[in-house]
Amino acid sequence: MGYAYRIDNPEGIYFVTFTVVEWIDVFTRPCYSEIIIESLKYCQRRKGLIIYAYCIMSNHVHLIVSSDLNNDLSRIIGDFKKFTSNKIIKSIEMGPESRRNWMLWIFQQAGLRDKNNKRHKFWKNGNHPEELFTGKFLKQKLSYIHNNPVAAQIVENPEDYVWSSAKSYAGKKGLIDIEFLY
């Protein structure tokens, strides 16, 4: 079965990825990862986002998500990406960031190439959504998300990575309250 890579089932559970333009390693600084965490929590409380799994890597974010039936997942994701883009760029501009000039230049150049952008572009277009139709596919994506930091040799065990829901699946308290898939 081929994928259209769009969110078209309002009741579906989706694997999505958000990637920083030019694969810049922004999330090596905890302050930027905290913006992602707080924004996800806000989307849970106020926008109907249901989070089953997450992992913030150095230059991309993986999620397994859905939305309650009163909210549109595509709209939630769009709002999330717009808000986090603006907030992270403002944080780079105002904070003690040693890579500030280089990062802002890259984001500005990416923005100039995007007719829908006024100043800076933080996230690449799209989120490559894949609806998780089967239990096997769902478990595969969950394993992939949680083992990303292990594959990158950041940690030995998935549950040791702070910026992931693997800790929650291991029975410990994670940074975000999640809905368990199994």
N, C-alpha and C positions, 0 to 999 in steps of 0.2 A: 504494500500500500504506500503510495507517495504522499508527501506532506505538502500542503499549500503554505505552511509557515505563516499562519494568521490565526487569530483567536476568533473562532466563529461558533463555538458551542458555549453558551452562557453557563451551562452546568458543568463544563469540563474542568479538569485539573491539568495544568500546563507546566512544562519545564521551559524556563526562559533564561536568557543570558543577556546581560548588559555589559558592553565592552567599552572601555575608555578609548578615545581616538588615539591612533598611533600606538596603542598598547602601552601607554605611559603608566609606570608603576606608582600610581597615586596612593594606593591603599597600603603602602609600606609605613605610612604615618597613621597611628591610631586615631588622631583627631578626624581624619576623613572617613575612616570606617565607622566611627561613632555617628557621623552625620547619616550614613546609610542606615544604621541600626535604629536611630531615633525616627527617621523618616518612615521606615517599615512599620514601626510601632504606631506611628500616627495613622498610617494607612489602614492598619488593623482596627484601631479605635474609631476612626472617623469616616473611612471610605469603604468599608466592607471587604477589605483584603483578608483572605485566609491563607496563612503561610504554613506549609507542610515541611519545608526544608529550605535551607539557605546556606550559602558559603560566599564569603567575601575574600577574593584572592587579590593579588597585588594590582591587577589591572582589569579585573572583570568580576561580575557578581552573578552567581547562579541561584535561581529560586525554583521551587516547585510551589505553585500557587493556584488559587481560584478566587472567586468572589462570591459574596452572597447574592441571591437572586435580585436584590434591589439595586445592584451596582454593576457597571460594565468594567470588566477586567482590563480591556484595552485602554479605557479612559483612566483608570487607576494607574496603570503603568505609565501612561503618557504624563500624567500629573507628577508622579514620583520622579521620573527622569528629568522633567523640567525643573522641579523644585531642587532636587539634589545637585543638578548641574549648576544652577545659580548659587546655591549655598556653598558648594565646594570651591567654586571659582572665587567667590567673595572671601572665603577663608584663606585661600592661597594668596590673594591680593593683600589681605590685612594681617595675616599671621607671620610667624617667624619661619618662613619657608626658604631654605637655601637654594632650591631649584626654581624659585618664583619666576624669574624672567624667562627662562627656557620653557617652562611649562605654559605660561601665559602666551608666549609666542606661538607655540604649537597649537594651543586651543584657538587662538586668534586666526591662524592660517586655516585651520579646519573650518572655522566659522565663515571665512571669506569664500570658501568653496561650496557653501551650503546656502542656497537662495532663501531658505526659510529661517536663516539665522541672522541676528542683528550684530552680535559682537563676538562671542566665544562659543565654541562647540566642545562640549565635554564628552558626551556619549556618542558612540557610533550610531547610525540610524538602525532601526529595527531591534528586535530582541529574539529572533529565531524561535518563536513559540512552537512547541511540539506537544500536542495533546497526548496525555498518557492514557491510552485506551485499555491496556491490559495490565494485569498485576506484574507480569514478567518485565514489561517495559518500564513500569513505575519503579520496581526494585532496582533495575539496571541504572536508571537515572539517579535514584537516591544514593546508590553505592558510588556512582561517578562523582556526585557532588561532595559527599563526605570523604572520599578518598583523594580528592584533588590536592589538598595540602600534603598528604602522604606522598603522592606521586611527585610533587614539587620538592620533596625532601625538606619540608618546613617542620614537620612533626613525624614521630614514628607511628602514632595511633590517631585515628580520626578524631576521637573525643578529646584529644589534647589541644586541638586548634580552637582558639578563643572565638574566632569570627565565623562559626559554623553551628548548625543545629545538631551535629554529630554528638555533642555533649548531652543534649536532651534525649536523643535516642539511646544513649548509654545509661540513662536514668539519673543524670545530674542536671543541675539548674543551668540552663543556657541564657544567653542575653535576650532572647525573644521567646515569648510563649508561642508554641506552635501547636498545630493539630497533627496528631500522629497518623501516619498512613497505615500502620499496622501495629 
